[in-house]
Amino acid sequence: MAESNPTHHKVLRLKQVLDRVGLSRSTIYDRMNPASPRYDDSFPKPIKIGSSAVGWLESSINKWIESLVTTQFK
């Protein structure tokens, strides 16, 4: 019998995202705010994980970091 390979997603909370990307809390929210001069439409959008809680998929944060590295060294 063939087994399915479930995809496991890890959700990072803000503190983990801060540690991972090396940006401040305000800069992260500026990157997500279209009205901000520091807006970055490539920055991963958070997902709702509770009534007032959000998190970011670890895979999307990793892809964003990789895209920065790739563009820096072209």
CORSULTA-V848043 format. One line per field, one symbol per residue. phi: phi as a letter, one per 40 degrees, with the letter a starting at -180 (. if undefined). psi: psi as a letter, one per 30 degrees, with the letter a starting at -180 (. if undefined). Layout:
phi: ???
psi: ???
//
This chain:
phi: .cccbccbbbbbcddccdcccgbcdccccccccdccccdbcccdccbcbacbbbabcdccccccccccccccbc
psi: kkkljkkkkkkkleeeeeeefglleeeeeeffjffkfgkjffkkklkkgaegkllkkeeeeeeeeeeeeefeg.
//
